[in-house]
Amino acid sequence: MHKSIEKLETDLGYRFENKSLIVEALTHKSHKQAYDNERLEFLGDAVLDLVVGEYLYFKFKKADEGTLSKIRASLVNEMGFDKLARYLHLGDYILLSSAEENNGGREKPSLLSNSFEAVMGAIYLESGLDAVKTITIGLIEKVYPEISLDSLFRDFKTTLQELTQARFGITPQYKVVASRGPDHKKEFEIAVLIDEKEYARAIGKSKKIAQQEAAKKAVEILNKKVS
């Protein structure tokens, strides 16, 4: 752990009475302890789904179920929680094995997202739903200047395809570079290729998530080349 837990607690605006809970929430399975953060991650995932759903229900009073579902899906996912985790510099606190750290574990979106869910699960266990709601919604409103369907629900694969067709007259290809983990908890590493040249890679809990993240990176690279 590179930083003191007290700094994280200050950034969260929450002090843990039971310090072992936050330590468990920040312990990756590679650290080889008698515990890890996977159970808290499972709990946090369910709690965050409810908290964000309730927030959107009251924020967008005229939105239909389909619109609310799309906005929630854009916030409650690996990329969304990765953003919140990075805002908190959560990677500095995670307990990892040396091998995982050397493999860039502190910067992996999947690992950061899972750790964020675990921290929220720990807060829920200790202080209940209202505490999680206050912290999570506060973070979302700081990290996302605008919360709307237009600003959040972007299909980066479609954007990249339109860009490559206009610029090169071809469509991008996606290649599974690697898959890791047990069947119920797999991670996929996807590379996006344009004219047989690799432009970006990304890791996600599903092929779809990894493809979207890889496409997003490729769009950013192509736009930089033009600017």
C-alpha positions in Angstrom: 0.0 0.0 0.0 1.7 3.2 -1.2 -0.4 5.7 0.7 -2.0 5.9 4.1 -5.6 4.8 4.5 -6.3 8.1 6.3 -5.8 10.0 3.0 -8.3 7.8 1.2 -10.8 8.2 4.0 -10.4 12.0 3.8 -11.0 11.9 0.0 -14.0 9.6 0.5 -15.4 11.8 3.4 -15.8 8.6 5.4 -13.9 7.1 8.4 -14.1 3.4 8.9 -14.7 2.2 12.4 -13.6 -1.3 11.4 -10.3 -0.8 9.7 -10.2 -4.5 8.7 -13.1 -3.9 6.3 -11.3 -1.3 4.2 -8.1 -3.4 4.2 -10.2 -6.4 2.9 -11.8 -4.1 0.3 -8.4 -3.1 -1.0 -6.8 -6.6 -1.0 -6.5 -8.1 -4.5 -6.6 -11.9 -4.7 -3.0 -11.9 -5.9 -1.8 -10.7 -2.5 -2.3 -14.3 -1.2 -4.1 -13.5 2.1 -6.8 -15.5 3.9 -9.2 -13.0 2.4 -9.6 -10.8 -0.7 -12.0 -8.2 -2.0 -14.1 -10.4 -4.3 -17.1 -10.9 -1.9 -17.2 -7.2 -1.1 -17.0 -6.4 -4.8 -20.1 -8.6 -5.3 -22.0 -6.8 -2.6 -20.8 -3.3 -3.8 -21.9 -4.1 -7.4 -25.5 -4.8 -6.2 -25.6 -1.7 -3.9 -24.2 0.7 -6.6 -26.8 -0.6 -9.1 -29.6 0.4 -6.7 -28.0 3.7 -5.6 -27.4 5.0 -9.1 -30.8 3.7 -10.3 -32.6 5.6 -7.5 -30.5 8.8 -8.2 -31.4 8.7 -11.9 -35.1 8.0 -11.2 -35.4 11.2 -9.3 -33.0 13.3 -11.4 -34.8 12.6 -14.7 -38.4 12.7 -13.8 -39.7 12.6 -17.4 -37.3 10.0 -18.8 -38.7 6.6 -19.7 -37.4 3.3 -18.6 -35.3 2.7 -21.7 -33.5 6.0 -21.3 -32.9 5.5 -17.6 -31.5 2.1 -18.2 -29.1 3.3 -20.9 -27.9 6.2 -18.6 -27.4 3.8 -15.7 -25.6 1.3 -17.9 -23.2 4.1 -18.9 -22.4 4.8 -15.3 -22.6 1.4 -13.6 -20.0 -0.4 -15.6 -16.2 -1.1 -15.5 -15.3 2.2 -17.4 -17.6 4.2 -15.1 -16.2 2.8 -11.9 -12.7 3.0 -13.2 -13.2 6.8 -13.6 -14.4 7.1 -10.0 -11.5 4.9 -8.7 -8.9 7.0 -10.6 -10.4 10.2 -9.1 -9.8 8.7 -5.7 -6.3 7.5 -6.7 -7.5 4.1 -5.5 -4.6 2.3 -7.3 -2.2 3.7 -4.8 -3.9 1.9 -1.9 -4.5 -1.6 -3.4 -2.6 -4.5 -1.9 -1.2 -6.6 -4.8 1.4 -9.3 -5.4 4.7 -8.1 -6.8 4.0 -9.9 -10.1 0.6 -8.2 -10.5 2.1 -4.8 -9.7 4.9 -5.4 -12.2 2.2 -6.3 -14.7 0.6 -2.8 -14.3 -2.1 -3.9 -11.9 -2.5 -0.5 -10.3 -3.6 0.9 -13.7 -5.9 -1.9 -14.9 -9.4 -0.6 -15.3 -10.9 -4.0 -14.3 -8.9 -4.1 -11.1 -9.6 -0.5 -10.2 -13.4 -0.9 -10.9 -13.6 -4.0 -8.8 -11.8 -2.3 -5.9 -14.1 0.6 -6.1 -17.1 -1.7 -5.9 -15.5 -3.5 -2.9 -14.9 -0.2 -1.0 -18.6 0.7 -1.5 -19.6 -2.8 -0.3 -17.5 -2.3 2.8 -19.1 1.1 3.5 -22.5 -0.4 3.0 -21.8 -3.2 5.5 -20.6 -0.7 8.1 -23.0 2.2 7.7 -25.8 1.3 5.3 -27.2 2.5 2.0 -27.4 6.2 2.8 -23.7 6.4 3.4 -22.9 4.7 0.1 -25.5 7.0 -1.7 -23.9 10.2 -0.3 -20.4 9.2 -1.3 -21.2 7.7 -4.7 -23.5 10.4 -5.9 -21.0 13.1 -4.7 -18.2 11.4 -6.7 -20.4 11.0 -9.8 -21.3 14.7 -9.8 -17.7 15.7 -9.4 -16.4 13.4 -12.1 -19.1 13.9 -14.7 -19.8 17.6 -15.4 -22.8 16.6 -17.4 -25.1 13.6 -16.9 -27.3 12.9 -19.9 -27.8 10.2 -22.5 -26.0 12.3 -25.2 -22.9 12.8 -23.0 -22.7 9.3 -21.5 -24.0 6.8 -24.0 -21.5 6.8 -26.8 -21.0 3.8 -29.0 -17.2 4.1 -29.6 -17.2 1.1 -32.0 -19.6 2.9 -34.3 -17.7 6.1 -34.0 -14.4 4.4 -34.9 -16.0 2.6 -37.9 -17.4 5.8 -39.3 -14.0 7.5 -38.8 -12.0 4.7 -40.4 -14.4 4.4 -43.3 -14.2 8.1 -44.0 -10.5 8.3 -43.6 -9.2 5.0 -44.9 -12.2 3.4 -46.7 -12.0 0.3 -44.4 -13.5 -1.0 -41.2 -11.6 -1.8 -38.0 -11.1 -5.3 -36.8 -11.1 -6.6 -33.2 -8.8 -9.5 -32.1 -8.9 -11.3 -28.8 -5.3 -11.2 -27.6 -5.9 -13.0 -24.3 -8.5 -14.2 -21.9 -7.8 -14.8 -18.2 -9.5 -16.1 -15.1 -12.2 -18.7 -14.4 -15.4 -18.9 -16.6 -17.5 -17.0 -14.1 -15.0 -14.1 -13.8 -13.1 -13.9 -17.1 -11.2 -10.9 -18.4 -10.7 -10.3 -22.1 -7.8 -8.4 -23.7 -8.8 -7.0 -27.1 -6.7 -5.3 -29.8 -8.2 -3.1 -32.5 -6.6 -3.2 -35.9 -7.0 -0.8 -38.8 -5.5 -1.9 -42.1 -3.8 -4.8 -40.2 -2.0 -2.3 -37.9 -2.7 -2.4 -34.2 -3.9 0.9 -32.8 -5.0 0.1 -29.2 -5.6 -2.6 -26.7 -8.0 -2.8 -23.7 -9.0 -5.2 -21.0 -12.6 -5.8 -19.9 -15.0 -8.1 -18.0 -16.6 -9.0 -21.4 -15.5 -8.8 -25.0 -18.0 -6.0 -25.6 -16.6 -3.8 -22.9 -13.0 -4.4 -24.0 -13.9 -3.7 -27.6 -15.6 -0.4 -26.6 -12.6 0.7 -24.6 -10.2 -0.3 -27.3 -12.3 1.6 -29.8 -12.4 4.7 -27.6 -8.5 4.7 -27.3 -8.2 4.3 -31.1 -10.6 7.2 -31.7 -8.5 9.4 -29.4 -5.3 8.4 -31.2 -6.8 9.1 -34.7 -8.2 12.4 -33.6 -4.8 13.4 -32.2 -3.1 12.7 -35.5 -5.5 15.1 -37.3 -5.2 17.9 -34.7 
